[in-house]
């Protein structure tokens, strides 16, 4: 009888402590990177060598329909708070990912639409972002409630002053990808129909840099063009912009985002951490996506993407 009482009490203490020491905010967490990081590892921003253009025999084929919208199989593991559609080629979604992490995702098409939140270089509540997207419109109650809840979670976290979890491991290749990006000598798969440089601007690289990298006043910038894939994680202090654009005119790319999720384990008195997926978007040809993350309890955000033809452009901008 005494053994049963002690065992029950131990289970109760473990369960309670798990909820007090950084337990995962989402029971569906699935690791997509390192699943157990016992010690702090210094994060870095080393990047892979630039990827030169990779074309198949169909490289000079005429562009296909480049204004296609992202397909319905995109996945976002968060609560969609509100969505605004402005025209056929521009949409902004407002998300709550739990644990105080809020974000806005813009999808746009080159030439017919452009992000409206690209010059937001400060920590902004979703209500402020909504007013930029829909000037003069009343802010939905759902957005206002999400802002209040996130602010309260950040306040509670600051008061608890928890031991900080370890940093993520250095940048690595996307899950399921080879350890090195495509290079100019690699043969593209035979079923690809990679386009030529239709506008003569390096598959939109010049346009991308001139619109979403160079004009920004963000203190930190990491911008690259015409890559086969990339995978980077960055510390989220007050705000973080993550852009990705698919420059090919025929073949689609893909983009993923994730947050660093940690659980305090009493069994080893250590943190167990992994990357929790937030979003997985297909990128139609000549289309882009822009994620804006506000400050939160989550310390790190990861962005990765692929372009089968080697025409991926990306930009990370933060304070």
KOLZAVO-37622 format. One record per residue (C-alpha): x, y, z; residue in one letter; chain. Coordinates in steps of 0.02 Angstrom, whole numbers, plus 50000, padded with zeros to 5 digits. Example, Ala and Ser with C-alpha at 12.3 -4.5 7.8 and 13.67 -1.06 7.14 Angstrom:
// residues 2
+-------+-------+-------+-----+-------+
!    px !    py !    pz ! res ! chain !
+-------+-------+-------+-----+-------+
! 50615 ! 49775 ! 50390 !   a !     A !
! 50684 ! 49947 ! 50357 !   s !     A !
+-------+-------+-------+-----+-------+
//
This chain:
// residues 319
+-------+-------+-------+-----+-------+
!    px !    py !    pz ! res ! chain !
+-------+-------+-------+-----+-------+
! 50000 ! 50000 ! 50000 !   x !     A !
! 50139 ! 50119 ! 50044 !   x !     A !
! 50226 ! 50078 ! 49880 !   x !     A !
! 50068 ! 50122 ! 49783 !   x !     A !
! 50053 ! 50291 ! 49871 !   x !     A !
! 50236 ! 50334 ! 49840 !   x !     A !
! 50223 ! 50285 ! 49657 !   x !     A !
! 50066 ! 50387 ! 49630 !   x !     A !
! 50144 ! 50537 ! 49715 !   x !     A !
! 50300 ! 50522 ! 49607 !   x !     A !
! 50198 ! 50517 ! 49448 !   x !     A !
! 50102 ! 50670 ! 49506 !   x !     A !
! 50262 ! 50767 ! 49540 !   x !     A !
! 50337 ! 50720 ! 49370 !   x !     A !
! 50180 ! 50773 ! 49279 !   x !     A !
! 50169 ! 50937 ! 49372 !   x !     A !
! 50352 ! 50977 ! 49347 !   x !     A !
! 50342 ! 50941 ! 49162 !   x !     A !
! 50207 ! 51072 ! 49145 !   x !     A !
! 50309 ! 51198 ! 49245 !   x !     A !
! 50475 ! 51178 ! 49158 !   x !     A !
! 50450 ! 51214 ! 48975 !   x !     A !
! 50340 ! 51069 ! 48926 !   x !     A !
! 50292 ! 51064 ! 48744 !   x !     A !
! 50143 ! 51173 ! 48704 !   x !     A !
! 50084 ! 51054 ! 48568 !   x !     A !
! 50055 ! 50867 ! 48599 !   x !     A !
! 50076 ! 50832 ! 48414 !   x !     A !
! 50258 ! 50888 ! 48412 !   x !     A !
! 50360 ! 50783 ! 48291 !   x !     A !
! 50549 ! 50802 ! 48278 !   x !     A !
! 50617 ! 50858 ! 48111 !   x !     A !
! 50794 ! 50892 ! 48169 !   x !     A !
! 50901 ! 50842 ! 48316 !   x !     A !
! 50783 ! 50763 ! 48443 !   x !     A !
! 50894 ! 50767 ! 48597 !   x !     A !
! 51019 ! 50906 ! 48628 !   x !     A !
! 51089 ! 50878 ! 48804 !   x !     A !
! 51210 ! 51023 ! 48800 !   x !     A !
! 51204 ! 51199 ! 48731 !   x !     A !
! 51274 ! 51211 ! 48556 !   x !     A !
! 51323 ! 51378 ! 48484 !   x !     A !
! 51214 ! 51422 ! 48338 !   x !     A !
! 51295 ! 51491 ! 48183 !   x !     A !
! 51241 ! 51559 ! 48017 !   x !     A !
! 51360 ! 51466 ! 47904 !   x !     A !
! 51282 ! 51443 ! 47734 !   x !     A !
! 51307 ! 51319 ! 47595 !   x !     A !
! 51401 ! 51367 ! 47436 !   x !     A !
! 51297 ! 51463 ! 47311 !   x !     A !
! 51209 ! 51360 ! 47180 !   x !     A !
! 51231 ! 51399 ! 46998 !   x !     A !
! 51090 ! 51374 ! 46876 !   x !     A !
! 51039 ! 51195 ! 46846 !   x !     A !
! 50939 ! 51167 ! 46687 !   x !     A !
! 50875 ! 51017 ! 46594 !   x !     A !
! 50854 ! 50991 ! 46409 !   x !     A !
! 50693 ! 51092 ! 46422 !   x !     A !
! 50779 ! 51245 ! 46494 !   x !     A !
! 50726 ! 51358 ! 46352 !   x !     A !
! 50544 ! 51304 ! 46355 !   x !     A !
! 50418 ! 51447 ! 46364 !   x !     A !
! 50352 ! 51492 ! 46537 !   x !     A !
! 50202 ! 51398 ! 46599 !   x !     A !
! 50061 ! 51478 ! 46700 !   x !     A !
! 50166 ! 51568 ! 46829 !   x !     A !
! 50024 ! 51650 ! 46925 !   x !     A !
! 49959 ! 51486 ! 46996 !   x !     A !
! 49915 ! 51499 ! 47180 !   x !     A !
! 49995 ! 51387 ! 47312 !   x !     A !
! 49904 ! 51222 ! 47307 !   x !     A !
! 49783 ! 51166 ! 47441 !   x !     A !
! 49906 ! 51039 ! 47511 !   x !     A !
! 50007 ! 51170 ! 47605 !   x !     A !
! 50015 ! 51129 ! 47789 !   x !     A !
! 50020 ! 51249 ! 47936 !   x !     A !
! 50025 ! 51177 ! 48112 !   x !     A !
! 49946 ! 51323 ! 48201 !   x !     A !
! 49781 ! 51411 ! 48232 !   x !     A !
! 49724 ! 51519 ! 48086 !   x !     A !
! 49658 ! 51675 ! 48170 !   x !     A !
! 49607 ! 51774 ! 48016 !   x !     A !
! 49641 ! 51784 ! 47830 !   x !     A !
! 49636 ! 51928 ! 47705 !   x !     A !
! 49629 ! 51900 ! 47517 !   x !     A !
! 49672 ! 52052 ! 47411 !   x !     A !
! 49659 ! 52004 ! 47228 !   x !     A !
! 49697 ! 51835 ! 47151 !   x !     A !
! 49883 ! 51837 ! 47189 !   x !     A !
! 49899 ! 51909 ! 47364 !   x !     A !
! 49843 ! 51837 ! 47529 !   x !     A !
! 49894 ! 51864 ! 47711 !   x !     A !
! 49855 ! 51740 ! 47850 !   x !     A !
! 49873 ! 51775 ! 48036 !   x !     A !
! 49925 ! 51628 ! 48145 !   x !     A !
! 49943 ! 51584 ! 48329 !   x !     A !
! 50071 ! 51445 ! 48356 !   x !     A !
! 50053 ! 51438 ! 48544 !   x !     A !
! 50177 ! 51483 ! 48681 !   x !     A !
! 50163 ! 51666 ! 48632 !   x !     A !
! 50223 ! 51643 ! 48453 !   x !     A !
! 50118 ! 51742 ! 48328 !   x !     A !
! 50152 ! 51761 ! 48142 !   x !     A !
! 50085 ! 51831 ! 47980 !   x !     A !
! 50112 ! 51739 ! 47815 !   x !     A !
! 50099 ! 51830 ! 47649 !   x !     A !
! 50092 ! 51740 ! 47482 !   x !     A !
! 50120 ! 51841 ! 47325 !   x !     A !
! 50161 ! 51832 ! 47139 !   x !     A !
! 50295 ! 51930 ! 47051 !   x !     A !
! 50226 ! 52068 ! 46944 !   x !     A !
! 50047 ! 52066 ! 47006 !   x !     A !
! 50063 ! 52079 ! 47196 !   x !     A !
! 50189 ! 52118 ! 47331 !   x !     A !
! 50203 ! 52098 ! 47520 !   x !     A !
! 50129 ! 52241 ! 47621 !   x !     A !
! 50225 ! 52198 ! 47779 !   x !     A !
! 50401 ! 52205 ! 47707 !   x !     A !
! 50451 ! 52367 ! 47793 !   x !     A !
! 50393 ! 52318 ! 47967 !   x !     A !
! 50561 ! 52323 ! 48056 !   x !     A !
! 50501 ! 52317 ! 48235 !   x !     A !
! 50404 ! 52202 ! 48348 !   x !     A !
! 50221 ! 52226 ! 48304 !   x !     A !
! 50062 ! 52150 ! 48371 !   x !     A !
! 49951 ! 52062 ! 48245 !   x !     A !
! 49824 ! 52203 ! 48264 !   x !     A !
! 49952 ! 52328 ! 48198 !   x !     A !
! 49993 ! 52214 ! 48052 !   x !     A !
! 49808 ! 52195 ! 48013 !   x !     A !
! 49788 ! 52384 ! 48003 !   x !     A !
! 49929 ! 52390 ! 47875 !   x !     A !
! 49844 ! 52259 ! 47768 !   x !     A !
! 49668 ! 52332 ! 47788 !   x !     A !
! 49682 ! 52517 ! 47831 !   x !     A !
! 49526 ! 52586 ! 47915 !   x !     A !
! 49450 ! 52415 ! 47948 !   x !     A !
! 49402 ! 52358 ! 48122 !   x !     A !
! 49525 ! 52235 ! 48197 !   x !     A !
! 49440 ! 52065 ! 48223 !   x !     A !
! 49413 ! 52015 ! 48404 !   x !     A !
! 49506 ! 51852 ! 48371 !   x !     A !
! 49666 ! 51948 ! 48328 !   x !     A !
! 49650 ! 52063 ! 48478 !   x !     A !
! 49625 ! 51912 ! 48592 !   x !     A !
! 49778 ! 51824 ! 48520 !   x !     A !
! 49884 ! 51979 ! 48552 !   x !     A !
! 49826 ! 51989 ! 48733 !   x !     A !
! 49857 ! 51804 ! 48763 !   x !     A !
! 50032 ! 51810 ! 48687 !   x !     A !
! 50078 ! 51963 ! 48791 !   x !     A !
! 50021 ! 51875 ! 48950 !   x !     A !
! 50121 ! 51718 ! 48909 !   x !     A !
! 50278 ! 51823 ! 48880 !   x !     A !
! 50249 ! 51913 ! 49046 !   x !     A !
! 50229 ! 51749 ! 49141 !   x !     A !
! 50384 ! 51677 ! 49061 !   x !     A !
! 50486 ! 51830 ! 49108 !   x !     A !
! 50428 ! 51819 ! 49290 !   x !     A !
! 50470 ! 51634 ! 49303 !   x !     A !
! 50646 ! 51668 ! 49241 !   x !     A !
! 50671 ! 51488 ! 49187 !   x !     A !
! 50838 ! 51410 ! 49148 !   x !     A !
! 50868 ! 51438 ! 48964 !   x !     A !
! 50859 ! 51285 ! 48851 !   x !     A !
! 51007 ! 51244 ! 48737 !   x !     A !
! 51028 ! 51326 ! 48570 !   x !     A !
! 50991 ! 51229 ! 48411 !   x !     A !
! 51130 ! 51137 ! 48322 !   x !     A !
! 51216 ! 51229 ! 48178 !   x !     A !
! 51126 ! 51242 ! 48012 !   x !     A !
! 51104 ! 51079 ! 47921 !   x !     A !
! 51029 ! 51010 ! 47762 !   x !     A !
! 50841 ! 50991 ! 47744 !   x !     A !
! 50772 ! 50825 ! 47807 !   x !     A !
! 50775 ! 50697 ! 47668 !   x !     A !
! 50896 ! 50797 ! 47562 !   x !     A !
! 51076 ! 50756 ! 47518 !   x !     A !
! 51213 ! 50835 ! 47622 !   x !     A !
! 51264 ! 50955 ! 47483 !   x !     A !
! 51161 ! 51068 ! 47369 !   x !     A !
! 51152 ! 51047 ! 47183 !   x !     A !
! 51298 ! 51118 ! 47086 !   x !     A !
! 51323 ! 51176 ! 46909 !   x !     A !
! 51392 ! 51008 ! 46855 !   x !     A !
! 51246 ! 50907 ! 46921 !   x !     A !
! 51121 ! 50839 ! 46797 !   x !     A !
! 50942 ! 50889 ! 46834 !   x !     A !
! 50813 ! 50749 ! 46840 !   x !     A !
! 50753 ! 50703 ! 46667 !   x !     A !
! 50571 ! 50744 ! 46705 !   x !     A !
! 50610 ! 50925 ! 46750 !   x !     A !
! 50567 ! 51065 ! 46629 !   x !     A !
! 50675 ! 51204 ! 46700 !   x !     A !
! 50647 ! 51371 ! 46616 !   x !     A !
! 50768 ! 51492 ! 46538 !   x !     A !
! 50801 ! 51665 ! 46609 !   x !     A !
! 50648 ! 51742 ! 46527 !   x !     A !
! 50668 ! 51920 ! 46590 !   x !     A !
! 50858 ! 51921 ! 46583 !   x !     A !
! 50875 ! 51963 ! 46768 !   x !     A !
! 50951 ! 51801 ! 46832 !   x !     A !
! 50782 ! 51716 ! 46860 !   x !     A !
! 50718 ! 51861 ! 46963 !   x !     A !
! 50870 ! 51871 ! 47076 !   x !     A !
! 50899 ! 52056 ! 47042 !   x !     A !
! 50715 ! 52095 ! 47068 !   x !     A !
! 50712 ! 51997 ! 47231 !   x !     A !
! 50865 ! 52082 ! 47306 !   x !     A !
! 50812 ! 52256 ! 47252 !   x !     A !
! 50639 ! 52235 ! 47329 !   x !     A !
! 50660 ! 52127 ! 47483 !   x !     A !
! 50840 ! 52139 ! 47540 !   x !     A !
! 50931 ! 52300 ! 47495 !   x !     A !
! 50791 ! 52423 ! 47542 !   x !     A !
! 50764 ! 52349 ! 47714 !   x !     A !
! 50830 ! 52445 ! 47864 !   x !     A !
! 50842 ! 52286 ! 47970 !   x !     A !
! 51010 ! 52280 ! 48063 !   x !     A !
! 51044 ! 52100 ! 48008 !   x !     A !
! 51021 ! 52031 ! 47832 !   x !     A !
! 51058 ! 51863 ! 47753 !   x !     A !
! 51006 ! 51862 ! 47570 !   x !     A !
! 51052 ! 51734 ! 47436 !   x !     A !
! 50988 ! 51694 ! 47262 !   x !     A !
! 50982 ! 51546 ! 47142 !   x !     A !
! 51013 ! 51408 ! 47267 !   x !     A !
! 50956 ! 51227 ! 47256 !   x !     A !
! 50910 ! 51219 ! 47440 !   x !     A !
! 50946 ! 51304 ! 47605 !   x !     A !
! 50915 ! 51272 ! 47790 !   x !     A !
! 50949 ! 51405 ! 47923 !   x !     A !
! 50895 ! 51444 ! 48100 !   x !     A !
! 50896 ! 51615 ! 48180 !   x !     A !
! 50871 ! 51686 ! 48352 !   x !     A !
! 50704 ! 51774 ! 48370 !   x !     A !
! 50727 ! 51928 ! 48478 !   x !     A !
! 50597 ! 52058 ! 48429 !   x !     A !
! 50551 ! 52014 ! 48251 !   x !     A !
! 50605 ! 51906 ! 48105 !   x !     A !
! 50565 ! 51916 ! 47919 !   x !     A !
! 50588 ! 51762 ! 47811 !   x !     A !
! 50562 ! 51775 ! 47623 !   x !     A !
! 50576 ! 51639 ! 47492 !   x !     A !
! 50546 ! 51656 ! 47306 !   x !     A !
! 50543 ! 51525 ! 47168 !   x !     A !
! 50628 ! 51603 ! 47017 !   x !     A !
! 50599 ! 51465 ! 46890 !   x !     A !
! 50457 ! 51495 ! 46767 !   x !     A !
! 50406 ! 51312 ! 46750 !   x !     A !
! 50450 ! 51211 ! 46904 !   x !     A !
! 50384 ! 51238 ! 47081 !   x !     A !
! 50485 ! 51245 ! 47241 !   x !     A !
! 50444 ! 51219 ! 47425 !   x !     A !
! 50471 ! 51308 ! 47590 !   x !     A !
! 50462 ! 51250 ! 47772 !   x !     A !
! 50466 ! 51341 ! 47938 !   x !     A !
! 50487 ! 51269 ! 48114 !   x !     A !
! 50509 ! 51326 ! 48294 !   x !     A !
! 50632 ! 51263 ! 48425 !   x !     A !
! 50530 ! 51165 ! 48552 !   x !     A !
! 50605 ! 51107 ! 48718 !   x !     A !
! 50545 ! 51000 ! 48863 !   x !     A !
! 50629 ! 50992 ! 49035 !   x !     A !
! 50658 ! 50808 ! 49079 !   x !     A !
! 50665 ! 50762 ! 49263 !   x !     A !
! 50737 ! 50591 ! 49220 !   x !     A !
! 50901 ! 50672 ! 49171 !   x !     A !
! 50875 ! 50850 ! 49235 !   x !     A !
! 50908 ! 50910 ! 49058 !   x !     A !
! 50820 ! 50988 ! 48912 !   x !     A !
! 50755 ! 50881 ! 48769 !   x !     A !
! 50732 ! 50986 ! 48613 !   x !     A !
! 50678 ! 50964 ! 48434 !   x !     A !
! 50615 ! 51066 ! 48287 !   x !     A !
! 50426 ! 51074 ! 48284 !   x !     A !
! 50356 ! 51103 ! 48108 !   x !     A !
! 50252 ! 51260 ! 48086 !   x !     A !
! 50221 ! 51266 ! 47900 !   x !     A !
! 50255 ! 51176 ! 47737 !   x !     A !
! 50212 ! 51274 ! 47580 !   x !     A !
! 50229 ! 51232 ! 47396 !   x !     A !
! 50295 ! 51380 ! 47296 !   x !     A !
! 50226 ! 51391 ! 47119 !   x !     A !
! 50341 ! 51464 ! 46985 !   x !     A !
! 50374 ! 51650 ! 47006 !   x !     A !
! 50284 ! 51651 ! 47173 !   x !     A !
! 50347 ! 51700 ! 47344 !   x !     A !
! 50304 ! 51682 ! 47528 !   x !     A !
! 50344 ! 51800 ! 47671 !   x !     A !
! 50337 ! 51749 ! 47854 !   x !     A !
! 50342 ! 51883 ! 47989 !   x !     A !
! 50366 ! 51823 ! 48168 !   x !     A !
! 50342 ! 51930 ! 48323 !   x !     A !
! 50442 ! 51914 ! 48484 !   x !     A !
! 50389 ! 51766 ! 48590 !   x !     A !
! 50442 ! 51636 ! 48716 !   x !     A !
! 50509 ! 51536 ! 48569 !   x !     A !
! 50692 ! 51582 ! 48547 !   x !     A !
! 50732 ! 51512 ! 48375 !   x !     A !
! 50644 ! 51497 ! 48208 !   x !     A !
! 50704 ! 51387 ! 48066 !   x !     A !
! 50674 ! 51412 ! 47880 !   x !     A !
! 50718 ! 51290 ! 47743 !   x !     A !
! 50673 ! 51271 ! 47561 !   x !     A !
! 50704 ! 51177 ! 47400 !   x !     A !
! 50707 ! 51223 ! 47215 !   x !     A !
! 50729 ! 51077 ! 47094 !   x !     A !
! 50799 ! 51193 ! 46960 !   x !     A !
! 50914 ! 51289 ! 47076 !   x !     A !
! 50822 ! 51457 ! 47070 !   x !     A !
! 50779 ! 51480 ! 47253 !   x !     A !
! 50799 ! 51655 ! 47326 !   x !     A !
! 50788 ! 51686 ! 47513 !   x !     A !
! 50809 ! 51827 ! 47638 !   x !     A !
! 50816 ! 51828 ! 47828 !   x !     A !
! 50799 ! 52000 ! 47906 !   x !     A !
! 50798 ! 52034 ! 48094 !   x !     A !
! 50850 ! 52153 ! 48231 !   x !     A !
+-------+-------+-------+-----+-------+
//
